Amino acid sequence: MLRYTGDIDLAMGLIKAFIFGGVVAIVGCYKGLTCGEGAEGVGHATTEAVVYSSITILISDFFLTLLLGKIFHTI
């Protein structure tokens, strides 16, 4: 592992983790603050938050890889 990873890989991983954490926090807070009343509303909001976070992370991972690859000149 040490042979095939470098400082750039660590930096890209930490940047992505920070951004993904922000995405999960923003989506979760938004869905939590706008959920319907009662247990059913909370259940729907939780499911939507997980789905939207997963899709947003998948799409943003693609674009972050392209952007960070150009910044760090790895692509």
Sequence and secondary structure as in RCSB ss.txt:
>XXXX:A:sequence
MLRYTGDIDLAMGLIKAFIFGGVVAIVGCYKGLTCGEGAEGVGHATTEAVVYSSITILISDFFLTLLLGKIFHTI
>XXXX:A:secstr
 TTT  HHHHHHHHHHHHHHHHHHHHHHHHHHHT  SHHHHHHHHHHHHHHHHHHHHHHHHHHHHHHHHHHHT  
